[in-house]
């Protein structure tokens, strides 16, 4: 019999960065119009949107009230945001 040949281990492939990441946007009150990077995202809160990794400017409109904030989208980072029109603040996660 011929001697067994050991296979040379191959390095694991490098992880591929995702092209988009699902981001959840909510507001209090709900049903705010969503603009992302100056463009209407064609959604209202609460909803999900696919965004490329990077920094994005989010603007929410509820009647005559406008709330805007910046989010950093990256694998492993928070991907859920809530804006409270009554306090003018945004926070990570679901709306209270």
Phi and psi restraints in degrees (range 20) as a CNS / XPLOR table:
assign (resid 1 and name C) (resid 2 and name N)
       (resid 2 and name CA) (resid 2 and name C) 1.0 -80.1 20.0 2
assign (resid 2 and name N) (resid 2 and name CA)
       (resid 2 and name C) (resid 3 and name N) 1.0 151.8 20.0 2
assign (resid 2 and name C) (resid 3 and name N)
       (resid 3 and name CA) (resid 3 and name C) 1.0 -67.7 20.0 2
assign (resid 3 and name N) (resid 3 and name CA)
       (resid 3 and name C) (resid 4 and name N) 1.0 147.2 20.0 2
assign (resid 3 and name C) (resid 4 and name N)
       (resid 4 and name CA) (resid 4 and name C) 1.0 -69.7 20.0 2
assign (resid 4 and name N) (resid 4 and name CA)
       (resid 4 and name C) (resid 5 and name N) 1.0 136.9 20.0 2
assign (resid 4 and name C) (resid 5 and name N)
       (resid 5 and name CA) (resid 5 and name C) 1.0 -101.4 20.0 2
assign (resid 5 and name N) (resid 5 and name CA)
       (resid 5 and name C) (resid 6 and name N) 1.0 125.3 20.0 2
assign (resid 5 and name C) (resid 6 and name N)
       (resid 6 and name CA) (resid 6 and name C) 1.0 -83.7 20.0 2
assign (resid 6 and name N) (resid 6 and name CA)
       (resid 6 and name C) (resid 7 and name N) 1.0 135.0 20.0 2
assign (resid 6 and name C) (resid 7 and name N)
       (resid 7 and name CA) (resid 7 and name C) 1.0 -75.7 20.0 2
assign (resid 7 and name N) (resid 7 and name CA)
       (resid 7 and name C) (resid 8 and name N) 1.0 139.7 20.0 2
assign (resid 7 and name C) (resid 8 and name N)
       (resid 8 and name CA) (resid 8 and name C) 1.0 -77.4 20.0 2
assign (resid 8 and name N) (resid 8 and name CA)
       (resid 8 and name C) (resid 9 and name N) 1.0 125.8 20.0 2
assign (resid 8 and name C) (resid 9 and name N)
       (resid 9 and name CA) (resid 9 and name C) 1.0 -62.7 20.0 2
assign (resid 9 and name N) (resid 9 and name CA)
       (resid 9 and name C) (resid 10 and name N) 1.0 138.3 20.0 2
assign (resid 9 and name C) (resid 10 and name N)
       (resid 10 and name CA) (resid 10 and name C) 1.0 -99.0 20.0 2
assign (resid 10 and name N) (resid 10 and name CA)
       (resid 10 and name C) (resid 11 and name N) 1.0 143.5 20.0 2
assign (resid 10 and name C) (resid 11 and name N)
       (resid 11 and name CA) (resid 11 and name C) 1.0 -66.7 20.0 2
assign (resid 11 and name N) (resid 11 and name CA)
       (resid 11 and name C) (resid 12 and name N) 1.0 148.0 20.0 2
assign (resid 11 and name C) (resid 12 and name N)
       (resid 12 and name CA) (resid 12 and name C) 1.0 -65.9 20.0 2
assign (resid 12 and name N) (resid 12 and name CA)
       (resid 12 and name C) (resid 13 and name N) 1.0 144.2 20.0 2
assign (resid 12 and name C) (resid 13 and name N)
       (resid 13 and name CA) (resid 13 and name C) 1.0 -65.0 20.0 2
assign (resid 13 and name N) (resid 13 and name CA)
       (resid 13 and name C) (resid 14 and name N) 1.0 147.5 20.0 2
assign (resid 13 and name C) (resid 14 and name N)
       (resid 14 and name CA) (resid 14 and name C) 1.0 -66.2 20.0 2
assign (resid 14 and name N) (resid 14 and name CA)
       (resid 14 and name C) (resid 15 and name N) 1.0 140.9 20.0 2
assign (resid 14 and name C) (resid 15 and name N)
       (resid 15 and name CA) (resid 15 and name C) 1.0 -63.3 20.0 2
assign (resid 15 and name N) (resid 15 and name CA)
       (resid 15 and name C) (resid 16 and name N) 1.0 142.5 20.0 2
assign (resid 15 and name C) (resid 16 and name N)
       (resid 16 and name CA) (resid 16 and name C) 1.0 -97.8 20.0 2
assign (resid 16 and name N) (resid 16 and name CA)
       (resid 16 and name C) (resid 17 and name N) 1.0 128.1 20.0 2
assign (resid 16 and name C) (resid 17 and name N)
       (resid 17 and name CA) (resid 17 and name C) 1.0 -68.6 20.0 2
assign (resid 17 and name N) (resid 17 and name CA)
       (resid 17 and name C) (resid 18 and name N) 1.0 138.7 20.0 2
assign (resid 17 and name C) (resid 18 and name N)
       (resid 18 and name CA) (resid 18 and name C) 1.0 -66.5 20.0 2
assign (resid 18 and name N) (resid 18 and name CA)
       (resid 18 and name C) (resid 19 and name N) 1.0 148.3 20.0 2
assign (resid 18 and name C) (resid 19 and name N)
       (resid 19 and name CA) (resid 19 and name C) 1.0 -75.5 20.0 2
assign (resid 19 and name N) (resid 19 and name CA)
       (resid 19 and name C) (resid 20 and name N) 1.0 -35.0 20.0 2
assign (resid 19 and name C) (resid 20 and name N)
       (resid 20 and name CA) (resid 20 and name C) 1.0 -139.1 20.0 2
assign (resid 20 and name N) (resid 20 and name CA)
       (resid 20 and name C) (resid 21 and name N) 1.0 159.9 20.0 2
assign (resid 20 and name C) (resid 21 and name N)
       (resid 21 and name CA) (resid 21 and name C) 1.0 -130.9 20.0 2
assign (resid 21 and name N) (resid 21 and name CA)
       (resid 21 and name C) (resid 22 and name N) 1.0 135.8 20.0 2
assign (resid 21 and name C) (resid 22 and name N)
       (resid 22 and name CA) (resid 22 and name C) 1.0 -74.9 20.0 2
assign (resid 22 and name N) (resid 22 and name CA)
       (resid 22 and name C) (resid 23 and name N) 1.0 124.5 20.0 2
assign (resid 22 and name C) (resid 23 and name N)
       (resid 23 and name CA) (resid 23 and name C) 1.0 -117.2 20.0 2
assign (resid 23 and name N) (resid 23 and name CA)
       (resid 23 and name C) (resid 24 and name N) 1.0 133.4 20.0 2
assign (resid 23 and name C) (resid 24 and name N)
       (resid 24 and name CA) (resid 24 and name C) 1.0 -101.7 20.0 2
assign (resid 24 and name N) (resid 24 and name CA)
       (resid 24 and name C) (resid 25 and name N) 1.0 128.0 20.0 2
assign (resid 24 and name C) (resid 25 and name N)
       (resid 25 and name CA) (resid 25 and name C) 1.0 -121.2 20.0 2
assign (resid 25 and name N) (resid 25 and name CA)
       (resid 25 and name C) (resid 26 and name N) 1.0 134.9 20.0 2
assign (resid 25 and name C) (resid 26 and name N)
       (resid 26 and name CA) (resid 26 and name C) 1.0 -138.1 20.0 2
assign (resid 26 and name N) (resid 26 and name CA)
       (resid 26 and name C) (resid 27 and name N) 1.0 165.1 20.0 2
assign (resid 26 and name C) (resid 27 and name N)
       (resid 27 and name CA) (resid 27 and name C) 1.0 -148.9 20.0 2
assign (resid 27 and name N) (resid 27 and name CA)
       (resid 27 and name C) (resid 28 and name N) 1.0 162.3 20.0 2
assign (resid 27 and name C) (resid 28 and name N)
       (resid 28 and name CA) (resid 28 and name C) 1.0 -129.3 20.0 2
assign (resid 28 and name N) (resid 28 and name CA)
       (resid 28 and name C) (resid 29 and name N) 1.0 108.5 20.0 2
assign (resid 28 and name C) (resid 29 and name N)
       (resid 29 and name CA) (resid 29 and name C) 1.0 -72.9 20.0 2
assign (resid 29 and name N) (resid 29 and name CA)
       (resid 29 and name C) (resid 30 and name N) 1.0 162.7 20.0 2
assign (resid 29 and name C) (resid 30 and name N)
       (resid 30 and name CA) (resid 30 and name C) 1.0 -74.3 20.0 2
assign (resid 30 and name N) (resid 30 and name CA)
       (resid 30 and name C) (resid 31 and name N) 1.0 177.5 20.0 2
assign (resid 30 and name C) (resid 31 and name N)
       (resid 31 and name CA) (resid 31 and name C) 1.0 71.8 20.0 2
assign (resid 31 and name N) (resid 31 and name CA)
       (resid 31 and name C) (resid 32 and name N) 1.0 28.9 20.0 2
assign (resid 31 and name C) (resid 32 and name N)
       (resid 32 and name CA) (resid 32 and name C) 1.0 -78.7 20.0 2
assign (resid 32 and name N) (resid 32 and name CA)
       (resid 32 and name C) (resid 33 and name N) 1.0 143.9 20.0 2
assign (resid 32 and name C) (resid 33 and name N)
       (resid 33 and name CA) (resid 33 and name C) 1.0 -72.5 20.0 2
assign (resid 33 and name N) (resid 33 and name CA)
       (resid 33 and name C) (resid 34 and name N) 1.0 142.2 20.0 2
assign (resid 33 and name C) (resid 34 and name N)
       (resid 34 and name CA) (resid 34 and name C) 1.0 -113.9 20.0 2
assign (resid 34 and name N) (resid 34 and name CA)
       (resid 34 and name C) (resid 35 and name N) 1.0 123.7 20.0 2
assign (resid 34 and name C) (resid 35 and name N)
       (resid 35 and name CA) (resid 35 and name C) 1.0 -114.9 20.0 2
assign (resid 35 and name N) (resid 35 and name CA)
       (resid 35 and name C) (resid 36 and name N) 1.0 135.8 20.0 2
assign (resid 35 and name C) (resid 36 and name N)
       (resid 36 and name CA) (resid 36 and name C) 1.0 -126.1 20.0 2
assign (resid 36 and name N) (resid 36 and name CA)
       (resid 36 and name C) (resid 37 and name N) 1.0 125.6 20.0 2
assign (resid 36 and name C) (resid 37 and name N)
       (resid 37 and name CA) (resid 37 and name C) 1.0 54.0 20.0 2
assign (resid 37 and name N) (resid 37 and name CA)
       (resid 37 and name C) (resid 38 and name N) 1.0 39.5 20.0 2
assign (resid 37 and name C) (resid 38 and name N)
       (resid 38 and name CA) (resid 38 and name C) 1.0 82.1 20.0 2
assign (resid 38 and name N) (resid 38 and name CA)
       (resid 38 and name C) (resid 39 and name N) 1.0 5.5 20.0 2
assign (resid 38 and name C) (resid 39 and name N)
       (resid 39 and name CA) (resid 39 and name C) 1.0 -123.6 20.0 2
assign (resid 39 and name N) (resid 39 and name CA)
       (resid 39 and name C) (resid 40 and name N) 1.0 142.5 20.0 2
assign (resid 39 and name C) (resid 40 and name N)
       (resid 40 and name CA) (resid 40 and name C) 1.0 -65.0 20.0 2
assign (resid 40 and name N) (resid 40 and name CA)
       (resid 40 and name C) (resid 41 and name N) 1.0 125.7 20.0 2
assign (resid 40 and name C) (resid 41 and name N)
       (resid 41 and name CA) (resid 41 and name C) 1.0 -84.8 20.0 2
assign (resid 41 and name N) (resid 41 and name CA)
       (resid 41 and name C) (resid 42 and name N) 1.0 0.3 20.0 2
assign (resid 41 and name C) (resid 42 and name N)
       (resid 42 and name CA) (resid 42 and name C) 1.0 62.3 20.0 2
assign (resid 42 and name N) (resid 42 and name CA)
       (resid 42 and name C) (resid 43 and name N) 1.0 29.5 20.0 2
assign (resid 42 and name C) (resid 43 and name N)
       (resid 43 and name CA) (resid 43 and name C) 1.0 -138.6 20.0 2
assign (resid 43 and name N) (resid 43 and name CA)
       (resid 43 and name C) (resid 44 and name N) 1.0 163.8 20.0 2
assign (resid 43 and name C) (resid 44 and name N)
       (resid 44 and name CA) (resid 44 and name C) 1.0 -126.3 20.0 2
assign (resid 44 and name N) (resid 44 and name CA)
       (resid 44 and name C) (resid 45 and name N) 1.0 155.0 20.0 2
assign (resid 44 and name C) (resid 45 and name N)
       (resid 45 and name CA) (resid 45 and name C) 1.0 -77.1 20.0 2
assign (resid 45 and name N) (resid 45 and name CA)
       (resid 45 and name C) (resid 46 and name N) 1.0 152.0 20.0 2
assign (resid 45 and name C) (resid 46 and name N)
       (resid 46 and name CA) (resid 46 and name C) 1.0 -76.2 20.0 2
assign (resid 46 and name N) (resid 46 and name CA)
       (resid 46 and name C) (resid 47 and name N) 1.0 146.4 20.0 2
assign (resid 46 and name C) (resid 47 and name N)
       (resid 47 and name CA) (resid 47 and name C) 1.0 -166.4 20.0 2
assign (resid 47 and name N) (resid 47 and name CA)
       (resid 47 and name C) (resid 48 and name N) 1.0 173.7 20.0 2
assign (resid 47 and name C) (resid 48 and name N)
       (resid 48 and name CA) (resid 48 and name C) 1.0 -118.6 20.0 2
assign (resid 48 and name N) (resid 48 and name CA)
       (resid 48 and name C) (resid 49 and name N) 1.0 148.4 20.0 2
assign (resid 48 and name C) (resid 49 and name N)
       (resid 49 and name CA) (resid 49 and name C) 1.0 -142.3 20.0 2
assign (resid 49 and name N) (resid 49 and name CA)
       (resid 49 and name C) (resid 50 and name N) 1.0 144.6 20.0 2
assign (resid 49 and name C) (resid 50 and name N)
       (resid 50 and name CA) (resid 50 and name C) 1.0 -91.8 20.0 2
assign (resid 50 and name N) (resid 50 and name CA)
       (resid 50 and name C) (resid 51 and name N) 1.0 122.8 20.0 2
assign (resid 50 and name C) (resid 51 and name N)
       (resid 51 and name CA) (resid 51 and name C) 1.0 -125.5 20.0 2
assign (resid 51 and name N) (resid 51 and name CA)
       (resid 51 and name C) (resid 52 and name N) 1.0 146.5 20.0 2
assign (resid 51 and name C) (resid 52 and name N)
       (resid 52 and name CA) (resid 52 and name C) 1.0 -70.1 20.0 2
assign (resid 52 and name N) (resid 52 and name CA)
       (resid 52 and name C) (resid 53 and name N) 1.0 149.6 20.0 2
assign (resid 52 and name C) (resid 53 and name N)
       (resid 53 and name CA) (resid 53 and name C) 1.0 -57.0 20.0 2
assign (resid 53 and name N) (resid 53 and name CA)
       (resid 53 and name C) (resid 54 and name N) 1.0 144.0 20.0 2
assign (resid 53 and name C) (resid 54 and name N)
       (resid 54 and name CA) (resid 54 and name C) 1.0 136.8 20.0 2
assign (resid 54 and name N) (resid 54 and name CA)
       (resid 54 and name C) (resid 55 and name N) 1.0 -170.8 20.0 2
assign (resid 54 and name C) (resid 55 and name N)
       (resid 55 and name CA) (resid 55 and name C) 1.0 -94.8 20.0 2
assign (resid 55 and name N) (resid 55 and name CA)
       (resid 55 and name C) (resid 56 and name N) 1.0 134.3 20.0 2
assign (resid 55 and name C) (resid 56 and name N)
       (resid 56 and name CA) (resid 56 and name C) 1.0 -132.1 20.0 2
assign (resid 56 and name N) (resid 56 and name CA)
       (resid 56 and name C) (resid 57 and name N) 1.0 143.5 20.0 2
assign (resid 56 and name C) (resid 57 and name N)
       (resid 57 and name CA) (resid 57 and name C) 1.0 -96.8 20.0 2
assign (resid 57 and name N) (resid 57 and name CA)
       (resid 57 and name C) (resid 58 and name N) 1.0 122.0 20.0 2
assign (resid 57 and name C) (resid 58 and name N)
       (resid 58 and name CA) (resid 58 and name C) 1.0 -109.5 20.0 2
assign (resid 58 and name N) (resid 58 and name CA)
       (resid 58 and name C) (resid 59 and name N) 1.0 131.7 20.0 2
assign (resid 58 and name C) (resid 59 and name N)
       (resid 59 and name CA) (resid 59 and name C) 1.0 -126.6 20.0 2
assign (resid 59 and name N) (resid 59 and name CA)
       (resid 59 and name C) (resid 60 and name N) 1.0 127.5 20.0 2
assign (resid 59 and name C) (resid 60 and name N)
       (resid 60 and name CA) (resid 60 and name C) 1.0 -113.7 20.0 2
assign (resid 60 and name N) (resid 60 and name CA)
       (resid 60 and name C) (resid 61 and name N) 1.0 138.0 20.0 2
assign (resid 60 and name C) (resid 61 and name N)
       (resid 61 and name CA) (resid 61 and name C) 1.0 -124.7 20.0 2
assign (resid 61 and name N) (resid 61 and name CA)
       (resid 61 and name C) (resid 62 and name N) 1.0 127.9 20.0 2
assign (resid 61 and name C) (resid 62 and name N)
       (resid 62 and name CA) (resid 62 and name C) 1.0 -131.5 20.0 2
assign (resid 62 and name N) (resid 62 and name CA)
       (resid 62 and name C) (resid 63 and name N) 1.0 102.6 20.0 2
assign (resid 62 and name C) (resid 63 and name N)
       (resid 63 and name CA) (resid 63 and name C) 1.0 63.7 20.0 2
assign (resid 63 and name N) (resid 63 and name CA)
       (resid 63 and name C) (resid 64 and name N) 1.0 -125.3 20.0 2
assign (resid 63 and name C) (resid 64 and name N)
       (resid 64 and name CA) (resid 64 and name C) 1.0 -94.8 20.0 2
assign (resid 64 and name N) (resid 64 and name CA)
       (resid 64 and name C) (resid 65 and name N) 1.0 3.5 20.0 2
assign (resid 64 and name C) (resid 65 and name N)
       (resid 65 and name CA) (resid 65 and name C) 1.0 -93.7 20.0 2
assign (resid 65 and name N) (resid 65 and name CA)
       (resid 65 and name C) (resid 66 and name N) 1.0 140.2 20.0 2
assign (resid 65 and name C) (resid 66 and name N)
       (resid 66 and name CA) (resid 66 and name C) 1.0 -129.0 20.0 2
assign (resid 66 and name N) (resid 66 and name CA)
       (resid 66 and name C) (resid 67 and name N) 1.0 133.6 20.0 2
assign (resid 66 and name C) (resid 67 and name N)
       (resid 67 and name CA) (resid 67 and name C) 1.0 -125.8 20.0 2
assign (resid 67 and name N) (resid 67 and name CA)
       (resid 67 and name C) (resid 68 and name N) 1.0 135.1 20.0 2
assign (resid 67 and name C) (resid 68 and name N)
       (resid 68 and name CA) (resid 68 and name C) 1.0 -136.3 20.0 2
assign (resid 68 and name N) (resid 68 and name CA)
       (resid 68 and name C) (resid 69 and name N) 1.0 148.4 20.0 2
assign (resid 68 and name C) (resid 69 and name N)
       (resid 69 and name CA) (resid 69 and name C) 1.0 -159.6 20.0 2
assign (resid 69 and name N) (resid 69 and name CA)
       (resid 69 and name C) (resid 70 and name N) 1.0 165.4 20.0 2
assign (resid 69 and name C) (resid 70 and name N)
       (resid 70 and name CA) (resid 70 and name C) 1.0 -108.0 20.0 2
assign (resid 70 and name N) (resid 70 and name CA)
       (resid 70 and name C) (resid 71 and name N) 1.0 140.0 20.0 2
assign (resid 70 and name C) (resid 71 and name N)
       (resid 71 and name CA) (resid 71 and name C) 1.0 -126.2 20.0 2
assign (resid 71 and name N) (resid 71 and name CA)
       (resid 71 and name C) (resid 72 and name N) 1.0 147.3 20.0 2
assign (resid 71 and name C) (resid 72 and name N)
       (resid 72 and name CA) (resid 72 and name C) 1.0 -105.0 20.0 2
assign (resid 72 and name N) (resid 72 and name CA)
       (resid 72 and name C) (resid 73 and name N) 1.0 118.7 20.0 2
assign (resid 72 and name C) (resid 73 and name N)
       (resid 73 and name CA) (resid 73 and name C) 1.0 -101.6 20.0 2
assign (resid 73 and name N) (resid 73 and name CA)
       (resid 73 and name C) (resid 74 and name N) 1.0 121.3 20.0 2
assign (resid 73 and name C) (resid 74 and name N)
       (resid 74 and name CA) (resid 74 and name C) 1.0 -157.8 20.0 2
assign (resid 74 and name N) (resid 74 and name CA)
       (resid 74 and name C) (resid 75 and name N) 1.0 151.2 20.0 2
assign (resid 74 and name C) (resid 75 and name N)
       (resid 75 and name CA) (resid 75 and name C) 1.0 -56.2 20.0 2
assign (resid 75 and name N) (resid 75 and name CA)
       (resid 75 and name C) (resid 76 and name N) 1.0 135.6 20.0 2
assign (resid 75 and name C) (resid 76 and name N)
       (resid 76 and name CA) (resid 76 and name C) 1.0 83.9 20.0 2
assign (resid 76 and name N) (resid 76 and name CA)
       (resid 76 and name C) (resid 77 and name N) 1.0 -6.3 20.0 2
assign (resid 76 and name C) (resid 77 and name N)
       (resid 77 and name CA) (resid 77 and name C) 1.0 -95.0 20.0 2
assign (resid 77 and name N) (resid 77 and name CA)
       (resid 77 and name C) (resid 78 and name N) 1.0 165.7 20.0 2
assign (resid 77 and name C) (resid 78 and name N)
       (resid 78 and name CA) (resid 78 and name C) 1.0 -56.6 20.0 2
assign (resid 78 and name N) (resid 78 and name CA)
       (resid 78 and name C) (resid 79 and name N) 1.0 137.0 20.0 2
assign (resid 78 and name C) (resid 79 and name N)
       (resid 79 and name CA) (resid 79 and name C) 1.0 -129.4 20.0 2
assign (resid 79 and name N) (resid 79 and name CA)
       (resid 79 and name C) (resid 80 and name N) 1.0 27.2 20.0 2
assign (resid 79 and name C) (resid 80 and name N)
       (resid 80 and name CA) (resid 80 and name C) 1.0 -139.2 20.0 2
assign (resid 80 and name N) (resid 80 and name CA)
       (resid 80 and name C) (resid 81 and name N) 1.0 125.5 20.0 2
assign (resid 80 and name C) (resid 81 and name N)
       (resid 81 and name CA) (resid 81 and name C) 1.0 -134.4 20.0 2
assign (resid 81 and name N) (resid 81 and name CA)
       (resid 81 and name C) (resid 82 and name N) 1.0 147.3 20.0 2
assign (resid 81 and name C) (resid 82 and name N)
       (resid 82 and name CA) (resid 82 and name C) 1.0 -131.1 20.0 2
assign (resid 82 and name N) (resid 82 and name CA)
       (resid 82 and name C) (resid 83 and name N) 1.0 137.3 20.0 2
assign (resid 82 and name C) (resid 83 and name N)
       (resid 83 and name CA) (resid 83 and name C) 1.0 -116.0 20.0 2
assign (resid 83 and name N) (resid 83 and name CA)
       (resid 83 and name C) (resid 84 and name N) 1.0 129.0 20.0 2
assign (resid 83 and name C) (resid 84 and name N)
       (resid 84 and name CA) (resid 84 and name C) 1.0 -103.3 20.0 2
assign (resid 84 and name N) (resid 84 and name CA)
       (resid 84 and name C) (resid 85 and name N) 1.0 109.9 20.0 2
assign (resid 84 and name C) (resid 85 and name N)
       (resid 85 and name CA) (resid 85 and name C) 1.0 -65.3 20.0 2
assign (resid 85 and name N) (resid 85 and name CA)
       (resid 85 and name C) (resid 86 and name N) 1.0 -29.9 20.0 2
assign (resid 85 and name C) (resid 86 and name N)
       (resid 86 and name CA) (resid 86 and name C) 1.0 -68.1 20.0 2
assign (resid 86 and name N) (resid 86 and name CA)
       (resid 86 and name C) (resid 87 and name N) 1.0 -36.6 20.0 2
assign (resid 86 and name C) (resid 87 and name N)
       (resid 87 and name CA) (resid 87 and name C) 1.0 -102.0 20.0 2
assign (resid 87 and name N) (resid 87 and name CA)
       (resid 87 and name C) (resid 88 and name N) 1.0 -13.3 20.0 2
assign (resid 87 and name C) (resid 88 and name N)
       (resid 88 and name CA) (resid 88 and name C) 1.0 71.4 20.0 2
assign (resid 88 and name N) (resid 88 and name CA)
       (resid 88 and name C) (resid 89 and name N) 1.0 25.7 20.0 2
assign (resid 88 and name C) (resid 89 and name N)
       (resid 89 and name CA) (resid 89 and name C) 1.0 -121.0 20.0 2
assign (resid 89 and name N) (resid 89 and name CA)
       (resid 89 and name C) (resid 90 and name N) 1.0 155.9 20.0 2
assign (resid 89 and name C) (resid 90 and name N)
       (resid 90 and name CA) (resid 90 and name C) 1.0 -118.7 20.0 2
assign (resid 90 and name N) (resid 90 and name CA)
       (resid 90 and name C) (resid 91 and name N) 1.0 152.4 20.0 2
assign (resid 90 and name C) (resid 91 and name N)
       (resid 91 and name CA) (resid 91 and name C) 1.0 -147.4 20.0 2
assign (resid 91 and name N) (resid 91 and name CA)
       (resid 91 and name C) (resid 92 and name N) 1.0 161.0 20.0 2
assign (resid 91 and name C) (resid 92 and name N)
       (resid 92 and name CA) (resid 92 and name C) 1.0 -75.6 20.0 2
assign (resid 92 and name N) (resid 92 and name CA)
       (resid 92 and name C) (resid 93 and name N) 1.0 145.4 20.0 2
assign (resid 92 and name C) (resid 93 and name N)
       (resid 93 and name CA) (resid 93 and name C) 1.0 95.8 20.0 2
assign (resid 93 and name N) (resid 93 and name CA)
       (resid 93 and name C) (resid 94 and name N) 1.0 -164.3 20.0 2
assign (resid 93 and name C) (resid 94 and name N)
       (resid 94 and name CA) (resid 94 and name C) 1.0 -77.4 20.0 2
assign (resid 94 and name N) (resid 94 and name CA)
       (resid 94 and name C) (resid 95 and name N) 1.0 159.4 20.0 2
assign (resid 94 and name C) (resid 95 and name N)
       (resid 95 and name CA) (resid 95 and name C) 1.0 -71.8 20.0 2
assign (resid 95 and name N) (resid 95 and name CA)
       (resid 95 and name C) (resid 96 and name N) 1.0 141.7 20.0 2
